[in-house]
């Protein structure tokens, strides 16, 4: 079972609106790069705006291997704190 498969199943079981669900399914089907996928994860965590999501964003901002992901995760943390 791949990450994409797990995510597709998870999205189908949530109350995410159909438009967002379809976008995720299309992205995974087209085989977007890992960086594009990671960016989506950061955006989703920002959208969740929970304490746990904020903790995860802080970890990404400090420790992710990709400088771009660190940057956008840090920006998402700042946005959640404002």
MOPAC internal coordinates of N, CA, C and O (Angstrom, degrees):
PM7 1SCF
backbone

  N    0.0000 0     0.00 0     0.00 0    0    0    0
  C    1.4557 1     0.00 0     0.00 0    1    0    0
  C    1.5324 1   108.11 1     0.00 0    2    1    0
  O    1.2310 1   120.60 1   -51.04 1    3    2    1
  N    1.3157 1   116.46 1   128.96 1    3    2    1
  C    1.4605 1   120.91 1  -179.07 1    5    3    2
  C    1.5205 1   111.00 1   -92.16 1    6    5    3
  O    1.2310 1   121.27 1   -13.95 1    7    6    5
  N    1.3286 1   115.18 1   166.05 1    7    6    5
  C    1.4623 1   120.12 1   175.93 1    9    7    6
  C    1.5208 1   109.83 1   -59.54 1   10    9    7
  O    1.2310 1   120.74 1   136.92 1   11   10    9
  N    1.3231 1   116.19 1   -43.08 1   11   10    9
  C    1.4600 1   120.22 1   179.02 1   13   11   10
  C    1.5161 1   112.17 1   -57.70 1   14   13   11
  O    1.2310 1   120.89 1   137.31 1   15   14   13
  N    1.3223 1   115.90 1   -42.69 1   15   14   13
  C    1.4652 1   120.57 1   179.13 1   17   15   14
  C    1.5261 1   110.73 1   -62.61 1   18   17   15
  O    1.2310 1   120.98 1   134.63 1   19   18   17
  N    1.3118 1   115.73 1   -45.37 1   19   18   17
  C    1.4701 1   120.79 1   179.67 1   21   19   18
  C    1.5290 1   110.20 1   -60.75 1   22   21   19
  O    1.2310 1   120.92 1   135.00 1   23   22   21
  N    1.3346 1   115.85 1   -45.00 1   23   22   21
  C    1.4640 1   119.29 1  -179.54 1   25   23   22
  C    1.5211 1   112.09 1   -64.82 1   26   25   23
  O    1.2310 1   120.37 1   138.01 1   27   26   25
  N    1.3001 1   116.89 1   -41.99 1   27   26   25
  C    1.4628 1   119.26 1   178.47 1   29   27   26
  C    1.5260 1   110.79 1   -59.79 1   30   29   27
  O    1.2310 1   120.69 1   136.76 1   31   30   29
  N    1.3085 1   116.28 1   -43.24 1   31   30   29
  C    1.4707 1   119.76 1   178.37 1   33   31   30
  C    1.5208 1   110.85 1   -65.86 1   34   33   31
  O    1.2310 1   120.14 1   138.77 1   35   34   33
  N    1.3420 1   117.34 1   -41.23 1   35   34   33
  C    1.4589 1   120.79 1  -178.39 1   37   35   34
  C    1.5235 1   111.13 1   -65.12 1   38   37   35
  O    1.2310 1   120.55 1   135.49 1   39   38   37
  N    1.3218 1   116.56 1   -44.51 1   39   38   37
  C    1.4687 1   120.16 1   179.92 1   41   39   38
  C    1.5230 1   110.20 1   -61.55 1   42   41   39
  O    1.2310 1   120.53 1   140.20 1   43   42   41
  N    1.3015 1   116.60 1   -39.80 1   43   42   41
  C    1.4594 1   120.01 1  -179.43 1   45   43   42
  C    1.5295 1   111.85 1   -63.52 1   46   45   43
  O    1.2310 1   120.17 1   156.44 1   47   46   45
  N    1.3151 1   117.29 1   -23.56 1   47   46   45
  C    1.4676 1   121.05 1  -177.52 1   49   47   46
  C    1.5237 1   113.38 1   -96.93 1   50   49   47
  O    1.2310 1   119.85 1  -176.39 1   51   50   49
  N    1.3227 1   117.89 1     3.61 1   51   50   49
  C    1.4574 1   120.83 1  -179.99 1   53   51   50
  C    1.5186 1   110.00 1  -103.96 1   54   53   51
  O    1.2310 1   121.28 1    -1.67 1   55   54   53
  N    1.3257 1   115.15 1   178.33 1   55   54   53
  C    1.4582 1   119.66 1   177.72 1   57   55   54
  C    1.5264 1   111.55 1   -99.57 1   58   57   55
  O    1.2310 1   120.64 1  -154.73 1   59   58   57
  N    1.3406 1   116.38 1    25.27 1   59   58   57
  C    1.4582 1   121.21 1   175.39 1   61   59   58
  C    1.5184 1   108.45 1   -60.38 1   62   61   59
  O    1.2310 1   120.64 1   -41.69 1   63   62   61
  N    1.3393 1   116.38 1   138.31 1   63   62   61
  C    1.4610 1   117.67 1  -178.53 1   65   63   62
  C    1.5234 1   110.12 1   -63.08 1   66   65   63
  O    1.2310 1   121.04 1   -24.92 1   67   66   65
  N    1.2967 1   115.62 1   155.08 1   67   66   65
  C    1.4576 1   122.12 1  -172.67 1   69   67   66
  C    1.5220 1   112.56 1   -59.93 1   70   69   67
  O    1.2310 1   120.24 1   143.01 1   71   70   69
  N    1.3283 1   117.14 1   -36.99 1   71   70   69
  C    1.4672 1   120.20 1  -178.59 1   73   71   70
  C    1.5286 1   111.09 1   -63.16 1   74   73   71
  O    1.2310 1   120.08 1   134.20 1   75   74   73
  N    1.3308 1   117.44 1   -45.80 1   75   74   73
  C    1.4698 1   120.49 1   178.39 1   77   75   74
  C    1.5275 1   111.00 1   -65.88 1   78   77   75
  O    1.2310 1   121.03 1   138.65 1   79   78   77
  N    1.3129 1   115.63 1   -41.35 1   79   78   77
  C    1.4503 1   119.95 1   179.43 1   81   79   78
  C    1.5222 1   110.26 1   -60.35 1   82   81   79
  O    1.2310 1   120.30 1   135.51 1   83   82   81
  N    1.3005 1   117.04 1   -44.49 1   83   82   81
  C    1.4533 1   121.25 1   179.97 1   85   83   82
  C    1.5265 1   111.05 1   -63.03 1   86   85   83
  O    1.2310 1   120.12 1   138.08 1   87   86   85
  N    1.3437 1   117.38 1   -41.92 1   87   86   85
  C    1.4693 1   120.28 1   178.40 1   89   87   86
  C    1.5216 1   111.15 1   -59.40 1   90   89   87
  O    1.2310 1   120.40 1   136.55 1   91   90   89
  N    1.3296 1   116.85 1   -43.45 1   91   90   89
  C    1.4571 1   120.23 1   179.65 1   93   91   90
  C    1.5214 1   110.30 1   -64.19 1   94   93   91
  O    1.2310 1   120.74 1   135.56 1   95   94   93
  N    1.3163 1   116.20 1   -44.44 1   95   94   93
  C    1.4600 1   119.52 1   179.48 1   97   95   94
  C    1.5316 1   110.86 1   -61.12 1   98   97   95
  O    1.2310 1   120.33 1   138.58 1   99   98   97
  N    1.3223 1   116.98 1   -41.42 1   99   98   97
  C    1.4645 1   120.15 1   179.49 1  101   99   98
  C    1.5213 1   111.09 1   -65.80 1  102  101   99
  O    1.2310 1   120.04 1   138.32 1  103  102  101
  N    1.3284 1   117.52 1   -41.68 1  103  102  101
  C    1.4557 1   121.30 1   179.66 1  105  103  102
  C    1.5252 1   110.20 1   -60.85 1  106  105  103
  O    1.2310 1   120.54 1   133.85 1  107  106  105
  N    1.3123 1   116.57 1   -46.15 1  107  106  105
  C    1.4569 1   120.06 1  -178.52 1  109  107  106
  C    1.5254 1   111.00 1   -67.80 1  110  109  107
  O    1.2310 1   120.41 1   142.66 1  111  110  109
  N    1.2917 1   116.83 1   -37.34 1  111  110  109
  C    1.4628 1   120.43 1  -179.27 1  113  111  110
  C    1.5288 1   110.69 1   -66.57 1  114  113  111
  O    1.2310 1   120.51 1   143.24 1  115  114  113
  N    1.3317 1   116.63 1   -36.76 1  115  114  113
  C    1.4619 1   120.60 1  -178.99 1  117  115  114
  C    1.5215 1   111.80 1   -78.25 1  118  117  115
  O    1.2310 1   120.15 1   173.86 1  119  118  117
  N    1.3093 1   117.32 1    -6.14 1  119  118  117
  C    1.4519 1   120.09 1   178.03 1  121  119  118
  C    1.5160 1   113.52 1    68.14 1  122  121  119
  O    1.2310 1   120.89 1  -134.32 1  123  122  121
  N    1.3281 1   115.90 1    45.68 1  123  122  121
  C    1.4566 1   119.52 1   177.97 1  125  123  122
  C    1.5247 1   110.01 1   -55.49 1  126  125  123
  O    1.2310 1   121.28 1   -22.69 1  127  126  125
  N    1.2984 1   115.15 1   157.31 1  127  126  125
  C    1.4534 1   120.48 1  -178.63 1  129  127  126
  C    1.5267 1   110.73 1   -63.77 1  130  129  127
  O    1.2310 1   121.55 1   -18.13 1  131  130  129
  N    1.3083 1   114.65 1   161.87 1  131  130  129
  C    1.4579 1   120.30 1   177.39 1  133  131  130
  C    1.5240 1   110.46 1   -61.79 1  134  133  131
  O    1.2310 1   120.27 1   144.93 1  135  134  133
  N    1.3381 1   117.08 1   -35.07 1  135  134  133
  C    1.4691 1   120.40 1   178.66 1  137  135  134
  C    1.5251 1   110.60 1   -63.83 1  138  137  135
  O    1.2310 1   120.30 1   137.51 1  139  138  137
  N    1.3360 1   117.03 1   -42.49 1  139  138  137
  C    1.4638 1   120.25 1   178.30 1  141  139  138
  C    1.5186 1   110.40 1   -63.97 1  142  141  139
  O    1.2310 1   120.78 1   142.25 1  143  142  141
  N    1.3096 1   116.12 1   -37.75 1  143  142  141
  C    1.4545 1   120.58 1   178.27 1  145  143  142
  C    1.5226 1   110.24 1   -66.15 1  146  145  143
  O    1.2310 1   120.24 1   135.62 1  147  146  145
  N    1.3334 1   117.14 1   -44.38 1  147  146  145
  C    1.4616 1   121.15 1   179.55 1  149  147  146
  C    1.5242 1   110.72 1   -62.44 1  150  149  147
  O    1.2310 1   120.36 1   141.69 1  151  150  149
  N    1.3254 1   116.91 1   -38.31 1  151  150  149
  C    1.4637 1   120.26 1   177.15 1  153  151  150
  C    1.5283 1   110.05 1   -61.67 1  154  153  151
  O    1.2310 1   120.59 1   139.27 1  155  154  153
  N    1.3255 1   116.48 1   -40.73 1  155  154  153
  C    1.4615 1   120.36 1   177.07 1  157  155  154
  C    1.5146 1   112.34 1   -62.56 1  158  157  155
  O    1.2310 1   120.67 1   142.84 1  159  158  157
  N    1.3230 1   116.33 1   -37.16 1  159  158  157
  C    1.4649 1   120.57 1   177.77 1  161  159  158
  C    1.5247 1   109.95 1   -63.20 1  162  161  159
  O    1.2310 1   120.34 1   135.06 1  163  162  161
  N    1.3285 1   116.96 1   -44.94 1  163  162  161
  C    1.4693 1   120.71 1   179.18 1  165  163  162
  C    1.5262 1   109.91 1   -60.96 1  166  165  163
  O    1.2310 1   120.26 1   134.42 1  167  166  165
  N    1.3184 1   117.12 1   -45.58 1  167  166  165
  C    1.4611 1   120.42 1   179.83 1  169  167  166
  C    1.5203 1   111.41 1   -62.35 1  170  169  167
  O    1.2310 1   120.56 1   138.64 1  171  170  169
  N    1.3257 1   116.54 1   -41.36 1  171  170  169
  C    1.4635 1   120.28 1   179.78 1  173  171  170
  C    1.5245 1   111.42 1   -64.81 1  174  173  171
  O    1.2310 1   120.25 1   139.14 1  175  174  173
  N    1.3222 1   117.14 1   -40.86 1  175  174  173
  C    1.4652 1   120.08 1   177.55 1  177  175  174
  C    1.5258 1   110.53 1   -63.31 1  178  177  175
  O    1.2310 1   120.47 1   139.61 1  179  178  177
  N    1.3227 1   116.71 1   -40.39 1  179  178  177
  C    1.4609 1   119.99 1   176.22 1  181  179  178
  C    1.5156 1   111.96 1   -62.55 1  182  181  179
  O    1.2310 1   120.84 1   140.85 1  183  182  181
  N    1.3269 1   115.99 1   -39.15 1  183  182  181
  C    1.4634 1   120.26 1   178.04 1  185  183  182
  C    1.5238 1   111.64 1   -65.98 1  186  185  183
  O    1.2310 1   120.48 1   144.13 1  187  186  185
  N    1.3261 1   116.70 1   -35.87 1  187  186  185
  C    1.4641 1   119.81 1   179.46 1  189  187  186
  C    1.5239 1   111.06 1   -63.86 1  190  189  187
  O    1.2310 1   121.15 1   137.78 1  191  190  189
  N    1.3166 1   115.41 1   -42.22 1  191  190  189
  C    1.4708 1   122.08 1   175.32 1  193  191  190
  C    1.5278 1   113.59 1    55.27 1  194  193  191
  O    1.2310 1   120.25 1  -146.22 1  195  194  193
  N    1.3121 1   117.13 1    33.78 1  195  194  193
  C    1.4651 1   120.63 1   175.89 1  197  195  194
  C    1.5286 1   109.10 1   -97.70 1  198  197  195
  O    1.2310 1   120.74 1   -11.30 1  199  198  197
  N    1.3056 1   116.19 1   168.70 1  199  198  197
  C    1.4559 1   120.54 1   177.27 1  201  199  198
  C    1.5165 1   111.83 1   -60.05 1  202  201  199
  O    1.2310 1   120.38 1   137.32 1  203  202  201
  N    1.3159 1   116.87 1   -42.68 1  203  202  201
  C    1.4681 1   121.44 1   179.74 1  205  203  202
  C    1.5272 1   110.43 1   -65.79 1  206  205  203
  O    1.2310 1   120.18 1   138.69 1  207  206  205
  N    1.3299 1   117.27 1   -41.31 1  207  206  205
  C    1.4661 1   120.54 1   178.36 1  209  207  206
  C    1.5218 1   110.01 1   -62.15 1  210  209  207
  O    1.2310 1   120.55 1   139.31 1  211  210  209
  N    1.3314 1   116.55 1   -40.69 1  211  210  209
  C    1.4680 1   120.85 1   179.11 1  213  211  210
  C    1.5298 1   110.59 1   -63.81 1  214  213  211
  O    1.2310 1   119.99 1   138.84 1  215  214  213
  N    1.3237 1   117.62 1   -41.16 1  215  214  213
  C    1.4654 1   121.51 1   176.79 1  217  215  214
  C    1.5231 1   110.50 1   -59.85 1  218  217  215
  O    1.2310 1   120.77 1   135.80 1  219  218  217
  N    1.3247 1   116.14 1   -44.20 1  219  218  217
  C    1.4613 1   120.55 1  -179.62 1  221  219  218
  C    1.5265 1   110.80 1   -64.73 1  222  221  219
  O    1.2310 1   120.57 1   139.94 1  223  222  221
  N    1.3284 1   116.52 1   -40.06 1  223  222  221
  C    1.4617 1   120.27 1   177.96 1  225  223  222
  C    1.5260 1   110.80 1   -63.50 1  226  225  223
  O    1.2310 1   120.33 1   139.76 1  227  226  225
  N    1.3265 1   116.98 1   -40.24 1  227  226  225
  C    1.4623 1   120.31 1   178.45 1  229  227  226
  C    1.5269 1   110.84 1   -61.62 1  230  229  227
  O    1.2310 1   120.35 1   139.25 1  231  230  229
  N    1.3246 1   116.94 1   -40.75 1  231  230  229
  C    1.4663 1   120.47 1   178.48 1  233  231  230
  C    1.5245 1   110.54 1   -64.99 1  234  233  231
  O    1.2310 1   120.58 1   137.04 1  235  234  233
  N    1.3233 1   116.50 1   -42.96 1  235  234  233
  C    1.4678 1   119.69 1   177.55 1  237  235  234
  C    1.5230 1   110.57 1   -62.32 1  238  237  235
  O    1.2310 1   120.48 1   138.58 1  239  238  237
  N    1.3297 1   116.68 1   -41.42 1  239  238  237
  C    1.4669 1   121.14 1  -178.34 1  241  239  238
  C    1.5305 1   111.54 1   -64.01 1  242  241  239
  O    1.2310 1   120.45 1   150.69 1  243  242  241
  N    1.3017 1   116.74 1   -29.31 1  243  242  241
  C    1.4680 1   120.20 1  -177.38 1  245  243  242
  C    1.5218 1   113.53 1   -95.01 1  246  245  243
  O    1.2310 1   120.21 1   149.47 1  247  246  245
  N    1.3425 1   117.20 1   -30.53 1  247  246  245
  C    1.4639 1   118.48 1  -166.76 1  249  247  246
  C    1.5203 1   116.52 1  -124.80 1  250  249  247
  O    1.2310 1   118.97 1   172.47 1  251  250  249
  N    1.3177 1   119.57 1    -7.53 1  251  250  249
  C    1.4652 1   118.63 1  -177.33 1  253  251  250
  C    1.5210 1   110.29 1   -64.83 1  254  253  251
  O    1.2310 1   120.68 1   -34.13 1  255  254  253
  N    1.3154 1   116.31 1   145.87 1  255  254  253
  C    1.4653 1   121.34 1  -178.74 1  257  255  254
  C    1.5258 1   112.66 1   -69.89 1  258  257  255
  O    1.2310 1   120.20 1   154.67 1  259  258  257
  N    1.3141 1   117.22 1   -25.33 1  259  258  257
  C    1.4591 1   121.94 1  -176.10 1  261  259  258
  C    1.5315 1   110.28 1   -92.39 1  262  261  259
  O    1.2310 1   119.93 1   -59.97 1  263  262  261
  N    1.3311 1   117.74 1   120.03 1  263  262  261
  C    1.4666 1   119.94 1  -178.81 1  265  263  262
  C    1.5327 1   113.25 1   -59.66 1  266  265  263
  O    1.2310 1   120.36 1   145.58 1  267  266  265
  N    1.3166 1   116.92 1   -34.42 1  267  266  265
  C    1.4646 1   119.87 1   179.07 1  269  267  266
  C    1.5271 1   110.63 1   -65.47 1  270  269  267
  O    1.2310 1   120.19 1   137.99 1  271  270  269
  N    1.3244 1   117.24 1   -42.01 1  271  270  269
  C    1.4668 1   120.88 1   178.95 1  273  271  270
  C    1.5189 1   109.77 1   -65.77 1  274  273  271
  O    1.2310 1   119.97 1   139.83 1  275  274  273
  N    1.3310 1   117.67 1   -40.17 1  275  274  273
  C    1.4722 1   119.89 1   176.06 1  277  275  274
  C    1.5232 1   110.39 1   -59.39 1  278  277  275
  O    1.2310 1   120.67 1   137.74 1  279  278  277
  N    1.3184 1   116.33 1   -42.26 1  279  278  277
  C    1.4675 1   121.57 1  -178.23 1  281  279  278
  C    1.5308 1   111.04 1   -63.88 1  282  281  279
  O    1.2310 1   120.19 1   127.97 1  283  282  281
  N    1.3297 1   117.24 1   -52.03 1  283  282  281
  C    1.4745 1   118.57 1  -175.72 1  285  283  282
  C    1.5237 1   111.73 1   -71.17 1  286  285  283
  O    1.2310 1   120.45 1   150.06 1  287  286  285
  N    1.3282 1   116.75 1   -29.94 1  287  286  285
  C    1.4660 1   119.14 1   175.81 1  289  287  286
  C    1.5248 1   109.55 1   -66.40 1  290  289  287
  O    1.2310 1   120.57 1   138.01 1  291  290  289
  N    1.3230 1   116.51 1   -41.99 1  291  290  289
  C    1.4662 1   120.43 1   177.01 1  293  291  290
  C    1.5154 1   111.94 1   -62.13 1  294  293  291
  O    1.2310 1   120.67 1   139.03 1  295  294  293
  N    1.3178 1   116.33 1   -40.97 1  295  294  293
  C    1.4677 1   120.56 1   177.32 1  297  295  294
  C    1.5329 1   111.01 1   -63.63 1  298  297  295
  O    1.2310 1   120.71 1   141.58 1  299  298  297
  N    1.3187 1   116.26 1   -38.42 1  299  298  297
  C    1.4683 1   119.78 1   179.21 1  301  299  298
  C    1.5261 1   110.94 1   -66.00 1  302  301  299
  O    1.2310 1   120.57 1   142.02 1  303  302  301
  N    1.3331 1   116.51 1   -37.98 1  303  302  301
  C    1.4695 1   120.22 1   177.11 1  305  303  302
  C    1.5204 1   110.03 1   -62.63 1  306  305  303
  O    1.2310 1   120.60 1   133.60 1  307  306  305
  N    1.3218 1   116.45 1   -46.40 1  307  306  305
  C    1.4747 1   120.84 1   179.43 1  309  307  306
  C    1.5167 1   109.57 1   -59.34 1  310  309  307
  O    1.2310 1   120.17 1   136.76 1  311  310  309
  N    1.3096 1   117.28 1   -43.24 1  311  310  309
  C    1.4649 1   121.06 1  -179.84 1  313  311  310
  C    1.5271 1   111.24 1   -63.15 1  314  313  311
  O    1.2310 1   120.40 1   139.83 1  315  314  313
  N    1.3259 1   116.83 1   -40.17 1  315  314  313
  C    1.4653 1   119.90 1   179.02 1  317  315  314
  C    1.5202 1   111.80 1   -67.82 1  318  317  315
  O    1.2310 1   120.49 1   151.07 1  319  318  317
  N    1.3178 1   116.68 1   -28.93 1  319  318  317
  C    1.4571 1   120.51 1  -178.44 1  321  319  318
  C    1.5302 1   112.83 1   -83.92 1  322  321  319
  O    1.2310 1   120.47 1   169.83 1  323  322  321
  N    1.3307 1   116.71 1   -10.17 1  323  322  321
  C    1.4786 1   118.72 1  -178.52 1  325  323  322
  C    1.5049 1   112.42 1   -89.72 1  326  325  323
  O    1.2310 1   120.10 1   180.00 1  327  326  325

